Amino acid sequence: MALVERDDGNLVFTRATSDQIKKHFENNAQAWAGPLAQRDYLHIHHDMLKTEANEKGSAVWVLHPPNEPLNIVSSCTTLSRPAAVNTGKGSRTVTAVIVTHIFTRPEFRGKGIATVLLTKVQNVLDSRSDVKVEFSVIYSDFQCGLYERLGWQPYRATQLRILLAKTKVERPPNTEGLDSIELNDMPFASDRDVDMTKTRLTGKRDGNTHARLLATIPVVRLCIWRSKMYEHYFCKQEMAPREYGVKYVSPGTSTGAWAWWVHDFWARKLHLCRLVALRNKGMEDSVARVLEVAAAEASRCGLREVVLWEPTQQVIEGADKLADKLGEGVRITVEDRDSNIPCLRWHGGEGREVIWEEREYYGIM
């Protein structure tokens, strides 16, 4: 516990107790619960901290006046995540931290309170004795100024949207090369993805620092678990999800593409958390086959669009092929996002230029 000196008195900075965690999420619910009842929002977020991805290395940090532990002025959550970096000596697995659920009560905004909180959190992350936090990440709204001043550098945030409108997209049948990824298949797919990611990162020999979050199986399970929790509140039974991923291998080859996704029934979007093409070029047809299944699942569930963050040129061209096949009524757009802008801070606030690879949707969890 540490006292933070301020002109208007002292504030206590501390890791939250269970009662303070509840108050932290109650405060967040004011801004982010949307149509969810507060009790349902609290239930989801309390249980998220108990998942395999979060049970170790997660914490809530709070600022409060002395002797008023539940009068929380500002607070945030930190979540440890597996990552990989290449600083010029090959790929190595490291720990990263997501800083999220940042909330300052409205009457205390504009007074430097969030700066105090996040500066203290930085000190905690930089001085951890159990593990070195190689970098930390905040996903910001369109106003990144505070985070940038504190050393979290914003990155361009793009997204590809497949706008379905009222177009009915039929799910193509599973044939040679095309097959669903069942939930039981996710561990194998995730392990293969992580291994391939590390191999690709090792191959970066340009002298730059490269970093990325890893879609390990605990992270995959967390994303799908969260989606299913929200599905419980917002999804009609007849529109319940049937599949969460698909793989396509081009006949006669060992190359192809695969993807997994989550359903957002609140915003009526299907988010591709991860799309993997086994080659960097020449995979447009395979990508189109994968996107077609995603579009069909979105259509069947009554979702209006399919969204993929940080699309490559190959993915964009694959989406264009799909739009040509589906015809009028389906539009493809590639645009900058105005929310969930990724911001990265290196250990110790080092002003290092970092190439942040494949900033896809799973990272926000």
C-alpha positions as CSV (number, residue, x, y, z in Angstrom):
1,M,0.0,0.0,0.0
2,A,1.3,3.5,-0.8
3,L,0.1,7.0,-0.2
4,V,-0.1,9.3,-3.1
5,E,0.4,13.0,-2.3
6,R,-2.1,15.4,-3.9
7,D,-3.1,19.0,-3.4
8,D,-6.5,18.0,-2.3
9,G,-5.3,15.4,0.2
10,N,-3.9,11.9,0.2
11,L,-5.2,9.0,-1.8
12,V,-4.4,5.4,-1.1
13,F,-3.2,3.2,-4.0
14,T,-3.6,-0.5,-3.4
15,R,-4.4,-3.8,-4.9
16,A,-8.1,-4.4,-4.5
17,T,-9.8,-6.6,-1.9
18,S,-12.8,-8.7,-3.0
19,D,-15.2,-5.9,-1.8
20,Q,-13.2,-3.3,-3.7
21,I,-13.3,-5.5,-6.8
22,K,-17.1,-5.6,-6.6
23,K,-17.2,-1.8,-6.3
24,H,-14.7,-1.5,-9.2
25,F,-17.0,-3.4,-11.5
26,E,-20.1,-1.6,-10.2
27,N,-18.5,1.7,-11.2
28,N,-17.6,0.3,-14.6
29,A,-21.1,-1.0,-15.1
30,Q,-22.3,2.7,-15.1
31,A,-20.4,3.2,-18.4
32,W,-20.2,-0.3,-20.0
33,A,-23.1,-2.5,-18.9
34,G,-25.4,-1.2,-21.6
35,P,-28.7,-3.1,-21.6
36,L,-27.3,-5.7,-19.2
37,A,-28.6,-5.5,-15.6
38,Q,-25.8,-4.5,-13.2
39,R,-26.0,-7.9,-11.4
40,D,-25.4,-9.7,-14.8
41,Y,-22.5,-7.5,-15.7
42,L,-20.9,-8.1,-12.3
43,H,-21.5,-11.9,-12.6
44,I,-19.8,-12.0,-16.0
45,H,-16.8,-9.9,-15.0
46,H,-16.2,-11.6,-11.6
47,D,-16.3,-15.0,-13.3
48,M,-13.9,-13.8,-16.1
49,L,-11.3,-13.2,-13.4
50,K,-11.6,-16.9,-12.4
51,T,-11.0,-18.3,-15.9
52,E,-7.9,-20.2,-16.8
53,A,-6.5,-17.2,-18.7
54,N,-7.0,-14.8,-15.7
55,E,-6.7,-16.8,-12.5
56,K,-2.9,-16.2,-12.3
57,G,-1.5,-12.7,-12.8
58,S,-4.7,-10.7,-12.8
59,A,-5.4,-7.9,-10.4
60,V,-7.5,-4.8,-9.8
61,W,-5.9,-1.6,-8.6
62,V,-7.7,1.2,-6.9
63,L,-7.3,4.8,-5.6
64,H,-9.4,5.8,-2.6
65,P,-9.3,8.3,0.3
66,P,-7.7,7.1,3.6
67,N,-10.1,5.2,5.8
68,E,-12.7,5.0,3.0
69,P,-11.7,1.8,1.1
70,L,-15.0,1.5,-0.8
71,N,-15.0,5.2,-1.9
72,I,-13.1,4.3,-5.0
73,V,-12.1,7.3,-7.0
74,S,-10.3,5.6,-9.9
75,S,-9.4,2.0,-10.7
76,C,-8.4,-0.5,-13.4
77,T,-7.7,-4.2,-14.1
78,T,-4.4,-5.7,-15.2
79,L,-4.4,-9.1,-17.0
80,S,-1.3,-11.1,-17.7
81,R,-1.1,-12.5,-21.2
82,P,1.5,-14.7,-23.0
83,A,3.3,-12.9,-25.8
84,A,6.3,-13.4,-28.0
85,V,9.0,-10.9,-29.0
86,N,12.0,-10.8,-31.2
87,T,14.6,-8.1,-30.3
88,G,17.1,-9.3,-32.8
89,K,18.0,-12.6,-31.2
90,G,15.2,-14.8,-32.3
91,S,11.7,-15.4,-30.8
92,R,11.2,-15.7,-27.1
93,T,8.1,-16.2,-25.0
94,V,7.4,-13.4,-22.5
95,T,4.7,-11.9,-20.3
96,A,2.6,-8.9,-21.4
97,V,-0.1,-7.2,-19.5
98,I,-3.5,-5.8,-20.7
99,V,-4.6,-2.7,-18.7
100,T,-8.4,-2.5,-19.0
101,H,-11.6,-1.5,-17.2
102,I,-10.0,1.9,-16.5
103,F,-12.6,4.1,-14.8
104,T,-12.5,7.4,-12.9
105,R,-15.7,8.7,-11.3
106,P,-17.1,11.6,-13.4
107,E,-16.7,14.2,-10.6
108,F,-12.9,13.4,-10.4
109,R,-12.2,13.5,-14.1
110,G,-9.9,16.2,-15.5
111,K,-8.0,16.5,-12.2
112,G,-5.1,14.2,-13.0
113,I,-6.5,11.3,-11.0
114,A,-6.2,8.7,-13.8
115,T,-2.6,9.9,-14.4
116,V,-1.8,9.1,-10.7
117,L,-3.5,5.7,-11.0
118,L,-1.8,4.6,-14.2
119,T,1.6,5.9,-13.2
120,K,1.4,3.8,-10.0
121,V,0.3,0.8,-12.1
122,Q,3.3,1.3,-14.4
123,N,5.6,1.3,-11.3
124,V,4.0,-2.0,-10.2
125,L,4.4,-3.6,-13.6
126,D,8.0,-2.4,-14.1
127,S,9.1,-3.7,-10.7
128,R,7.4,-7.1,-10.5
129,S,9.7,-9.6,-9.0
130,D,7.9,-12.8,-10.0
131,V,8.1,-12.1,-13.8
132,K,9.3,-9.4,-16.1
133,V,6.5,-7.6,-17.9
134,E,8.0,-7.1,-21.3
135,F,5.3,-4.7,-22.5
136,S,1.8,-3.5,-21.5
137,V,-1.2,-2.7,-23.7
138,I,-4.2,-0.4,-23.4
139,Y,-7.1,-0.5,-26.0
140,S,-8.2,3.2,-26.0
141,D,-11.2,5.0,-27.4
142,F,-10.5,7.7,-30.0
143,Q,-8.9,10.0,-27.3
144,C,-5.4,8.4,-26.8
145,G,-3.7,11.6,-25.5
146,L,-3.6,10.5,-21.8
147,Y,-2.2,7.1,-22.6
148,E,0.3,8.5,-25.1
149,R,1.6,11.1,-22.6
150,L,2.2,8.2,-20.1
151,G,4.2,6.2,-22.7
152,W,1.6,4.0,-24.3
153,Q,2.1,4.6,-28.0
154,P,-1.0,4.3,-30.2
155,Y,-1.0,2.2,-33.4
156,R,-3.1,2.6,-36.4
157,A,-6.3,0.6,-36.0
158,T,-8.0,-0.8,-39.1
159,Q,-10.8,-3.2,-39.7
160,L,-12.5,-5.0,-42.5
161,R,-16.2,-5.2,-42.5
162,I,-18.4,-7.6,-44.5
163,L,-21.7,-5.8,-44.4
164,L,-24.5,-8.3,-45.0
165,A,-27.6,-6.0,-44.7
166,K,-30.5,-8.4,-45.2
167,T,-28.6,-10.8,-47.5
168,K,-29.2,-14.4,-46.7
169,V,-25.9,-16.3,-46.9
170,E,-26.2,-20.0,-47.1
171,R,-23.5,-22.1,-45.4
172,P,-21.5,-24.0,-48.0
173,P,-21.5,-27.8,-47.2
174,N,-18.4,-29.4,-45.7
175,T,-16.6,-31.0,-48.6
176,E,-13.0,-32.1,-49.2
177,G,-10.9,-29.5,-47.6
178,L,-13.6,-27.5,-45.9
179,D,-14.6,-28.5,-42.3
180,S,-15.8,-26.9,-39.1
181,I,-13.5,-26.4,-36.2
182,E,-15.3,-27.9,-33.2
183,L,-14.6,-26.6,-29.8
184,N,-12.8,-29.8,-29.0
185,D,-10.5,-29.1,-31.9
186,M,-9.5,-25.7,-30.5
187,P,-6.5,-26.9,-28.4
188,F,-4.8,-28.5,-31.5
189,A,-5.5,-25.5,-33.7
190,S,-4.3,-23.0,-31.0
191,D,-1.1,-25.0,-30.3
192,R,-0.3,-25.1,-34.0
193,D,-1.0,-21.4,-34.4
194,V,1.3,-20.5,-31.5
195,D,4.1,-22.7,-32.9
196,M,3.8,-21.2,-36.3
197,T,3.6,-17.7,-34.9
198,K,6.9,-18.1,-33.0
199,T,8.6,-19.6,-36.1
200,R,7.5,-16.6,-38.2
201,L,8.7,-14.2,-35.5
202,T,12.0,-15.9,-35.3
203,G,12.4,-15.3,-39.1
204,K,12.3,-11.5,-38.6
205,R,15.9,-10.5,-39.2
206,D,15.5,-6.8,-40.0
207,G,17.0,-5.5,-36.8
208,N,13.7,-4.2,-35.5
209,T,11.9,-5.2,-32.3
210,H,8.8,-7.3,-33.1
211,A,6.1,-8.2,-30.6
212,R,2.7,-9.9,-30.5
213,L,0.2,-11.4,-28.2
214,L,-0.3,-15.1,-28.4
215,A,-3.7,-16.8,-29.0
216,T,-3.0,-19.7,-26.5
217,I,-5.8,-22.1,-25.7
218,P,-6.6,-20.3,-22.4
219,V,-7.1,-17.1,-24.3
220,V,-9.2,-18.8,-26.9
221,R,-11.4,-20.4,-24.3
222,L,-11.8,-17.0,-22.5
223,C,-13.0,-15.4,-25.7
224,I,-15.5,-18.1,-26.5
225,W,-16.6,-18.3,-22.8
226,R,-17.3,-14.6,-22.7
227,S,-19.2,-14.7,-26.0
228,K,-21.4,-17.5,-24.7
229,M,-22.1,-15.6,-21.5
230,Y,-23.4,-12.6,-23.4
231,E,-25.2,-15.0,-25.8
232,H,-27.2,-16.2,-22.8
233,Y,-28.6,-12.7,-22.3
234,F,-29.0,-11.4,-25.9
235,C,-29.5,-14.4,-28.2
236,K,-32.8,-16.0,-29.2
237,Q,-32.7,-19.8,-29.0
238,E,-33.4,-20.3,-32.7
239,M,-30.4,-18.2,-33.5
240,A,-27.9,-19.9,-31.1
241,P,-24.4,-20.3,-32.6
242,R,-23.6,-23.6,-34.2
243,E,-19.9,-23.2,-35.0
244,Y,-17.0,-21.1,-33.8
245,G,-14.5,-21.7,-36.6
246,V,-13.7,-23.3,-39.9
247,K,-10.6,-24.6,-41.7
248,Y,-10.0,-25.0,-45.4
249,V,-7.2,-26.9,-47.1
250,S,-6.9,-26.5,-50.8
251,P,-7.4,-29.9,-52.5
252,G,-4.1,-31.6,-53.5
253,T,-2.0,-29.3,-51.3
254,S,-1.2,-28.9,-47.6
255,T,-1.9,-25.2,-47.6
256,G,-5.0,-23.3,-46.6
257,A,-6.6,-21.0,-44.1
258,W,-8.6,-21.2,-40.9
259,A,-10.3,-18.9,-38.5
260,W,-12.2,-18.8,-35.3
261,W,-14.7,-16.2,-34.1
262,V,-17.1,-15.0,-31.4
263,H,-20.7,-13.8,-31.7
264,D,-21.6,-10.3,-30.5
265,F,-25.4,-10.4,-30.3
266,W,-25.5,-7.0,-28.5
267,A,-23.8,-5.1,-31.4
268,R,-25.0,-7.7,-34.0
269,K,-21.5,-8.5,-35.3
270,L,-19.5,-11.6,-35.8
271,H,-15.9,-10.9,-34.8
272,L,-13.1,-12.9,-36.3
273,C,-10.7,-13.2,-33.4
274,R,-8.0,-14.8,-35.5
275,L,-7.6,-15.6,-39.2
276,V,-4.6,-17.7,-40.2
277,A,-3.3,-18.2,-43.8
278,L,-0.5,-20.7,-44.1
279,R,1.2,-18.6,-46.8
280,N,1.6,-14.8,-47.0
281,K,0.7,-14.7,-50.7
282,G,-1.6,-16.6,-53.1
283,M,-4.2,-17.6,-50.5
284,E,-7.0,-15.3,-51.5
285,D,-9.3,-18.2,-52.6
286,S,-8.7,-20.1,-49.4
287,V,-9.4,-16.9,-47.4
288,A,-12.6,-16.3,-49.3
289,R,-13.8,-19.9,-48.5
290,V,-13.2,-19.3,-44.8
291,L,-14.9,-15.9,-44.8
292,E,-18.0,-17.4,-46.6
293,V,-18.6,-19.8,-43.7
294,A,-18.2,-16.9,-41.2
295,A,-20.7,-14.8,-43.2
296,A,-23.1,-17.7,-43.3
297,E,-22.9,-18.1,-39.5
298,A,-23.4,-14.4,-39.0
299,S,-26.4,-14.5,-41.4
300,R,-28.0,-17.5,-39.7
301,C,-27.6,-15.9,-36.3
302,G,-29.2,-12.6,-37.4
303,L,-25.9,-10.6,-37.2
304,R,-25.5,-7.7,-39.6
305,E,-21.7,-7.9,-40.3
306,V,-18.5,-9.8,-40.1
307,V,-15.6,-7.8,-38.7
308,L,-11.8,-8.6,-38.8
309,W,-9.2,-6.3,-37.3
310,E,-5.9,-5.4,-39.1
311,P,-6.7,-7.2,-42.4
312,T,-3.7,-8.0,-44.7
313,Q,-3.9,-7.2,-48.4
314,Q,-4.4,-10.9,-49.0
315,V,-7.4,-11.0,-46.7
316,I,-8.9,-7.9,-48.3
317,E,-8.6,-9.5,-51.7
318,G,-10.2,-12.7,-50.4
319,A,-13.1,-10.6,-49.0
320,D,-13.5,-8.9,-52.4
321,K,-13.8,-12.4,-54.0
322,L,-16.5,-13.3,-51.6
323,A,-18.4,-10.1,-52.2
324,D,-18.3,-10.8,-56.0
325,K,-19.7,-14.3,-55.4
326,L,-22.5,-13.2,-53.1
327,G,-23.5,-10.3,-55.3
328,E,-25.5,-7.2,-54.6
329,G,-26.5,-6.5,-51.0
330,V,-23.1,-7.4,-49.6
331,R,-20.5,-4.7,-49.2
332,I,-16.8,-4.8,-48.1
333,T,-15.3,-1.8,-46.4
334,V,-11.8,-1.3,-45.0
335,E,-11.6,1.6,-42.5
336,D,-9.9,3.0,-39.5
337,R,-11.5,2.2,-36.2
338,D,-12.5,5.0,-33.9
339,S,-12.4,2.8,-30.7
340,N,-10.3,0.0,-29.3
341,I,-7.2,1.7,-30.6
342,P,-4.2,-0.4,-29.5
343,C,-1.5,1.4,-27.4
344,L,1.8,-0.3,-26.3
345,R,4.3,0.7,-23.7
346,W,7.6,-1.2,-23.4
347,H,9.1,-2.2,-20.1
348,G,10.3,0.7,-18.0
349,G,8.8,3.2,-20.5
350,E,11.7,2.7,-22.9
351,G,11.1,4.7,-26.0
352,R,11.7,1.7,-28.3
353,E,10.2,1.4,-31.8
354,V,8.1,-1.8,-31.8
355,I,6.5,-3.5,-34.7
356,W,3.4,-4.9,-33.2
357,E,2.4,-7.9,-35.3
358,E,-1.2,-9.0,-36.1
359,R,-3.2,-7.0,-33.6
360,E,-6.4,-9.1,-33.9
361,Y,-9.5,-9.1,-31.8
362,Y,-8.6,-11.8,-29.4
363,G,-6.0,-9.5,-27.9
364,I,-8.6,-7.2,-26.4
365,M,-9.8,-9.9,-24.0
